[in-house]
């Protein structure tokens, strides 16, 4: 018995030293993870907003293609309504649509990179989301007691994020 308590005490001190070497505290890990998730959500929100802009541009372009090119047309530029002709506005709208498509591609690439970064971060700090792997949680509730006796290296390394 005395041997087990002394070995547990040494494991506590070694895990405490390992905690300092491993870096941030659990709160810092969670805060960083939440910030990264929020950045990814913001990117997805911006991409969805730009997709709606593309749909609007497509609708206007399709409508203007059927109209006489010399017809009077109004365009909102920087909050100012400007009078132009359809033949002047149509190329600008098509150009804007292409530019928005390029921005969406860039955002999607950034979102994928952020997703990979999030996955790596979750694996590095053993982060589990609430409701994720609920069947595993029951098996892991017995695992910490097994790790304290068996000397598992990942005990206490997991972080649960709501």
C-alpha positions as CSV (number, residue, x, y, z in Angstrom):
1,X,0.0,0.0,0.0
2,X,2.7,2.4,0.9
3,X,4.5,1.6,-2.3
4,X,1.3,2.5,-4.3
5,X,0.8,5.8,-2.5
6,X,4.5,6.8,-3.0
7,X,4.4,5.9,-6.7
8,X,1.1,7.9,-7.1
9,X,2.8,10.8,-5.4
10,X,5.7,10.7,-7.8
11,X,3.4,10.4,-10.7
12,X,1.5,13.5,-9.5
13,X,4.8,15.5,-9.4
14,X,5.9,14.2,-12.7
15,X,2.6,15.0,-14.3
16,X,2.7,18.4,-12.8
17,X,6.2,18.9,-14.3
18,X,4.9,17.5,-17.6
19,X,2.0,20.0,-17.4
20,X,4.5,22.9,-17.3
21,X,6.5,21.5,-20.1
22,X,3.5,20.7,-22.3
23,X,2.5,24.4,-22.3
24,X,-0.9,26.0,-21.8
25,X,-3.4,25.2,-19.0
26,X,-6.7,23.6,-19.7
27,X,-8.5,27.0,-19.7
28,X,-6.0,28.4,-22.2
29,X,-6.4,25.3,-24.4
30,X,-10.2,25.7,-24.3
31,X,-10.0,29.4,-25.0
32,X,-7.7,28.9,-28.0
33,X,-9.9,26.1,-29.3
34,X,-13.0,28.3,-29.0
35,X,-11.3,31.2,-30.7
36,X,-10.2,29.0,-33.6
37,X,-13.8,27.6,-33.9
38,X,-15.2,31.1,-33.9
39,X,-12.8,32.1,-36.7
40,X,-13.9,29.2,-38.8
41,X,-17.6,30.1,-38.2
42,X,-16.9,33.7,-39.2
43,X,-15.3,32.5,-42.4
44,X,-18.2,30.2,-43.1
45,X,-20.6,33.1,-42.5
46,X,-18.7,35.4,-44.8
47,X,-18.6,32.7,-47.5
48,X,-22.4,32.3,-47.2
49,X,-22.9,36.0,-47.4
50,X,-20.8,36.2,-50.6
51,X,-22.7,33.2,-52.1
52,X,-25.9,35.2,-51.7
53,X,-24.2,38.2,-53.4
54,X,-23.2,35.9,-56.3
55,X,-26.8,34.7,-56.6
56,X,-28.1,38.3,-56.7
57,X,-25.5,39.2,-59.3
58,X,-26.5,36.2,-61.4
59,X,-30.1,37.2,-61.2
60,X,-29.4,40.8,-62.2
61,X,-27.0,39.7,-65.0
62,X,-29.6,37.3,-66.4
63,X,-32.3,40.0,-66.3
64,X,-30.1,42.6,-68.0
65,X,-29.0,40.3,-70.8
66,X,-32.5,40.2,-72.1
67,X,-32.8,44.0,-72.1
68,X,-31.8,46.5,-74.8
69,X,-28.1,47.5,-74.2
70,X,-28.9,51.2,-74.8
71,X,-31.6,51.2,-72.1
72,X,-31.1,53.4,-69.1
73,X,-29.9,51.6,-66.0
74,X,-29.3,52.7,-62.4
75,X,-26.5,51.3,-60.3
76,X,-25.7,51.8,-56.6
77,X,-22.0,52.7,-56.2
78,X,-20.7,53.5,-52.7
79,X,-24.2,54.5,-51.5
80,X,-24.8,56.8,-54.5
81,X,-27.3,55.9,-57.3
82,X,-25.6,56.4,-60.6
83,X,-27.3,56.5,-64.0
84,X,-25.7,54.4,-66.7
85,X,-26.7,52.2,-69.7
86,X,-27.1,48.4,-69.6
87,X,-24.0,48.0,-71.8
88,X,-21.9,49.9,-69.3
89,X,-23.3,48.1,-66.2
90,X,-23.3,44.5,-67.5
91,X,-19.5,44.0,-67.8
92,X,-19.0,45.6,-64.4
93,X,-21.5,43.2,-62.8
94,X,-19.9,40.2,-64.5
95,X,-16.5,41.3,-63.3
96,X,-17.8,41.8,-59.8
97,X,-19.3,38.3,-59.9
98,X,-15.9,36.8,-60.9
99,X,-14.1,38.7,-58.2
100,X,-16.6,37.5,-55.6
101,X,-16.2,33.9,-56.8
102,X,-12.4,34.2,-56.4
103,X,-12.8,35.6,-52.8
104,X,-15.1,32.6,-52.0
105,X,-12.5,30.2,-53.2
106,X,-9.9,31.8,-51.1
107,X,-12.2,31.7,-48.0
108,X,-13.0,28.1,-48.6
109,X,-9.3,27.3,-48.8
110,X,-8.7,29.2,-45.6
111,X,-11.6,27.3,-43.9
112,X,-10.1,24.0,-44.9
113,X,-6.7,25.0,-43.5
114,X,-8.4,26.2,-40.3
115,X,-10.3,22.9,-40.1
116,X,-7.0,20.9,-40.4
117,X,-5.5,23.2,-37.8
118,X,-8.5,22.6,-35.5
119,X,-8.2,18.8,-35.9
120,X,-4.5,18.8,-35.1
121,X,-5.2,21.0,-32.1
122,X,-7.9,18.7,-30.9
123,X,-5.7,15.7,-31.3
124,X,-2.7,17.4,-29.6
125,X,-4.7,18.3,-26.5
126,X,-7.1,15.4,-26.6
127,X,-10.2,17.7,-26.8
128,X,-13.6,16.2,-27.0
129,X,-16.8,18.1,-27.6
130,X,-19.9,17.7,-25.5
131,X,-22.1,15.0,-27.0
132,X,-19.3,13.6,-29.1
133,X,-18.5,10.0,-28.5
134,X,-20.9,9.5,-25.6
135,X,-20.4,5.8,-25.8
136,X,-16.7,6.3,-25.3
137,X,-17.2,8.5,-22.2
138,X,-18.5,5.6,-20.1
139,X,-15.5,3.5,-21.0
140,X,-13.2,6.5,-20.2
141,X,-14.8,7.1,-16.8
142,X,-13.1,4.0,-15.6
143,X,-9.9,4.7,-17.5
144,X,-8.5,7.4,-15.2
145,X,-8.5,5.0,-12.2
146,X,-6.8,2.4,-14.4
147,X,-4.3,5.0,-15.5
148,X,-3.4,6.0,-12.0
149,X,-2.5,2.4,-11.2
150,X,-1.1,1.5,-14.6
151,X,0.8,4.8,-15.2
152,X,-0.9,5.9,-18.4
153,X,0.8,8.8,-20.1
154,X,-2.4,10.6,-21.2
155,X,-4.2,10.9,-17.8
156,X,-5.5,14.4,-17.3
157,X,-4.5,15.5,-20.8
158,X,-8.1,15.5,-22.1
159,X,-10.2,18.6,-22.3
160,X,-14.0,18.7,-22.7
161,X,-15.4,21.6,-24.6
162,X,-19.1,22.5,-24.5
